Amino acid sequence: MTEPIKWVYTEKVKEHFTNPKNILEDESSYDEDGKGLVGNVQCGDQMLMVIKVDSTSQVITDCKWKTYGCASAIASTSILSEHVTGMSLDDAYKLTPKDIVKDLGGLPEHKIHCSVLGDKALRAAIDDYCKRSGIQRMAGKEDSRVICKCMNVTNHEIENAVKEGASTYRKLQEQTKIGTVCGQCEEEATRLLEEYK
């Protein structure tokens, strides 16, 4: 007789995976203020996030999402969508995968990279909202530069990944998903990796 498979995730991850919150059911009828799409189905993960924003207070009033991803990606995005509803755009823009993993009570080490899609899609949606609204920049974005256009990875994210222990390009990819779609950013990402080390 074989033993049942042990669930390696926290109960909070299990809850958000089996009962995800704020899924975008009908994209065509959702009138979003900002829309972010990151990743690529061909490489395994893709995330769409849409937000509604109160234009007076600059607070996110609704956040919906759709993903092609694993249990960690689904749970991470589900809890992120709850977390950012009612949050200012500035505060939401500064959220990191570490914040999301903490809210979930942790993820297995080899699955932490799955939590990066949600925050990247959120920032892309906020950027889209700002562009549509004629807002110049979000706090925390002043000198940020997108290095990987496919996954919306900035120089700041590379720097933060290095501070958190990414010492090789492969480790950088695991933490940020940089260069996992077309790979055109590898040279610049490697240069910045060495600079930040």
C-alpha atoms as one frame of an Amber mdcrd trajectory, in Angstrom:
protein
   0.000   0.000   0.000   1.388   3.417  -0.946   1.348   6.390   1.382  -0.776
   9.386   0.391   1.083  12.261  -1.214   2.017  14.901   1.369   0.963  18.495
   0.648   4.148  20.603   0.925   2.403  23.968   0.994   0.864  25.940   3.864
  -2.881  25.779   4.480  -3.139  29.363   3.214  -1.530  28.367  -0.111  -3.875
  25.394  -0.332  -6.902  27.626   0.328  -5.919  30.159  -2.345  -5.041  27.428
  -4.838  -8.220  25.394  -4.395 -10.470  28.460  -3.992  -8.707  31.296  -5.832
 -10.112  34.783  -5.286 -10.821  37.516  -7.854 -10.412  35.445 -11.024 -11.227
  37.371 -14.199 -14.189  35.434 -15.555 -15.114  37.509 -18.610 -12.288  39.647
 -19.951 -14.423  41.188 -22.726 -16.989  42.663 -20.324 -14.546  43.899 -17.652
 -13.982  47.639 -18.041 -10.517  47.963 -16.534  -8.557  51.143 -15.839  -5.234
  49.344 -16.210  -4.166  46.049 -17.754  -0.909  44.103 -17.398   0.119  40.967
 -19.282   3.457  39.295 -18.554   5.046  35.981 -19.409   4.472  33.641 -22.274
   2.361  30.483 -22.422   5.069  28.838 -24.550   7.567  29.018 -21.660   5.004
  27.811 -19.150   3.682  30.852 -17.287   1.553  33.811 -18.283  -0.344  36.294
 -16.152  -3.042  38.818 -17.000  -4.030  41.339 -14.341  -6.615  44.103 -14.594
  -7.362  46.822 -12.071  -9.942  49.504 -11.416  -8.731  52.674  -9.740 -10.464
  55.530  -7.937  -9.023  58.441  -9.905  -9.421  60.891  -7.002  -7.701  58.881
  -4.274  -5.458  56.811  -6.602  -6.546  53.675  -4.732  -7.117  50.283  -6.368
 -10.800  49.475  -5.975 -10.790  46.117  -7.775  -8.187  43.643  -8.996  -8.906
  40.634 -11.209  -6.520  38.173 -12.826  -6.132  35.146 -15.036  -3.090  32.897
 -15.246  -1.591  29.909 -16.929   0.605  28.667 -14.114   1.190  26.274 -11.233
  -0.363  26.101  -7.746   2.180  28.585  -6.374   1.460  31.121  -9.121  -2.297
  30.765  -8.638  -2.163  31.053  -4.841   0.315  33.956  -4.958  -1.833  35.939
  -7.358  -5.045  35.166  -5.515  -3.685  36.551  -2.229  -2.049  39.487  -4.048
  -5.388  40.457  -5.606  -6.986  40.565  -2.151  -4.044  42.407  -0.621  -3.947
  45.278  -3.151  -7.678  46.007  -3.204  -8.007  49.217  -1.169  -4.282  49.967
  -1.460  -2.810  53.123  -2.987  -1.095  52.769  -6.355   2.209  53.871  -4.804
   2.073  51.181  -2.109   0.877  48.492  -4.519   3.708  49.309  -6.927   6.271
  48.621  -4.209   5.001  45.113  -3.328   7.586  42.384  -3.832   7.395  38.611
  -4.231   8.832  38.406  -0.697   5.774  40.278   0.634   3.458  37.866  -1.176
   5.308  34.750   0.013   5.149  36.104   3.581   1.360  36.595   3.270   1.067
  32.962   2.161   3.073  31.730   5.141   5.902  30.639   2.853   6.458  28.578
  -0.274   8.828  25.693  -0.959  12.230  27.137  -1.980  11.978  25.767  -5.524
   8.574  27.439  -5.995   9.336  30.979  -4.821  10.080  32.062  -8.405   6.418
  31.336  -9.232   5.322  34.235  -7.026   6.969  36.853  -9.268   4.379  36.832
 -12.040   1.637  38.483  -9.996   3.648  41.484  -8.859   5.053  41.980 -12.377
   1.572  41.888 -13.897   0.338  44.277 -11.197   3.106  46.777 -11.953   2.379
  46.454 -15.670  -1.318  47.172 -14.973  -0.410  50.203 -12.836   1.960  51.429
 -15.570  -0.855  51.016 -18.092  -3.245  52.954 -15.841  -0.686  55.759 -15.470
  -0.157  55.899 -19.228  -3.914  56.015 -19.910  -4.379  58.692 -17.223  -1.395
  60.847 -18.169   0.312  60.279 -14.802   4.079  60.605 -15.131   5.601  58.128
 -12.660   4.815  56.029  -9.656   6.827  56.394  -6.433   9.652  53.887  -6.451
   9.829  53.935 -10.239  11.708  57.200 -10.696  14.920  55.750 -12.055  13.808
  52.228 -12.849  14.465  50.863 -16.313  12.878  47.757 -17.851  15.609  45.285
 -18.817  13.441  42.299 -19.791  10.423  43.475 -21.775   8.847  40.006 -21.958
   8.702  39.609 -18.173   8.755  43.316 -17.238  11.894  42.962 -15.079  13.576
  46.217 -14.071  17.134  47.066 -13.064  15.872  47.514  -9.479  14.528  43.963
  -9.431  17.909  42.676 -10.611  19.636  44.672  -7.879  17.224  43.354  -5.231
  17.713  39.776  -6.441  21.490  40.174  -6.094  21.016  41.526  -2.559  18.939
  38.430  -1.811  21.683  36.079  -3.011  21.399  35.743  -6.795  25.043  35.389
  -7.767  24.642  33.747 -11.191  22.464  34.438 -14.205  20.570  31.184 -13.563
  19.807  32.236  -9.965  18.707  35.621 -11.281  16.323  33.846 -13.663  14.929
  31.718 -10.847  14.188  34.783  -8.719  12.876  37.132 -11.419  12.080  35.001
 -14.522  14.267  37.374 -16.539  15.279  36.094 -19.955  12.949  33.094 -19.858
  10.983  34.052 -22.981  13.073  35.485 -25.837  16.446  35.796 -24.075  17.422
  39.085 -25.747  18.074  40.739 -22.383  20.702  38.234 -21.195  23.733  40.374
 -22.053  22.427  43.489 -20.290  21.121  41.458 -17.336  24.487  39.709 -16.924
  26.296  43.056 -17.050  24.039  44.475 -14.332  24.355  41.289 -12.262  28.132
  41.684 -12.218  27.862  45.409 -11.501  25.524  44.886  -8.539  27.628  42.024
  -7.122
